[in-house]
């Protein structure tokens, strides 16, 4: 089986837990996920099966959209409510004050990654050091917050919609907003509602999928076609000669405009993601069955 299944990940499962369980559901070891979600987070987790795993490297750079709850007046060592409390204080915050600081966090900004993260410093993962009680200097990293919108405000908590680039830590964003307000803050809940082309509306809850599989029913119909991850690119259909060239790993000539394309054979088979430049089209990554 080949394709992409969009899982609505429940709390307490790691992304790797989901992948491990789906290996048995789809009876394959060729499987991977696109974009890690922390155990406390829920929502959209694309899982790539079979030949679709060749596209994971492209999906890592996809934009993500989250709905995050910030709890003000509380800071923790993990920057979310699962961690050890560092500070706690009374909160006297207005919606106007919160709205006033949000523009600071929109656009291209620098973010210091949290200690509880998988980033390596001198060959050691930060969370391994953090669990030993050590804290090391982390260099700020450039990220982009394309959208930061207040959805709800309730005094000591606020729910935010965040559309952001790869590498953004929503926990850290919550902490930094709390610091900017002078009361501190941490992430109380997180739900990913979109990853790349995939939304929560098109997902299947993990428990539902497992129940269907355990009942012996077919699960293959949940798999989306491999090319769905590239839906944002225009399609290009090749003739027979061009198709043979692509399948042999060669470039070919075409009058299409410069850009990136989803490339199909004459019979509609999805062949590759290709790049066109100055009338020459070359393969970025092939997806056809050998």
Secondary structure, DSSP 8 states (H G I E B T S, - for coil): --EEEEEEE-TT--HHHHHHHHHHHHT-S-EEEES---TT-EEEEEEEEGGGGGGHHHHTTS-EEEEEEEEETEEESSSBTTS-EEEE------HHHHHHHHGGGSEEEEEE--SSSS-EETTEEHHHHHHTT------EEEEEEEEEEEEEE-SSEEEEEEEE-TT--HHHHHHHHHHHHTS-EEEEEEEEEEETTEEGGG-EEHHHHHHHHHTT---GGG-B-GGGGGTTSEEEE--HHHHHHHHTT--EE----SEEEEEE-TT--EEEEEEEETTEEEEEEE-S--
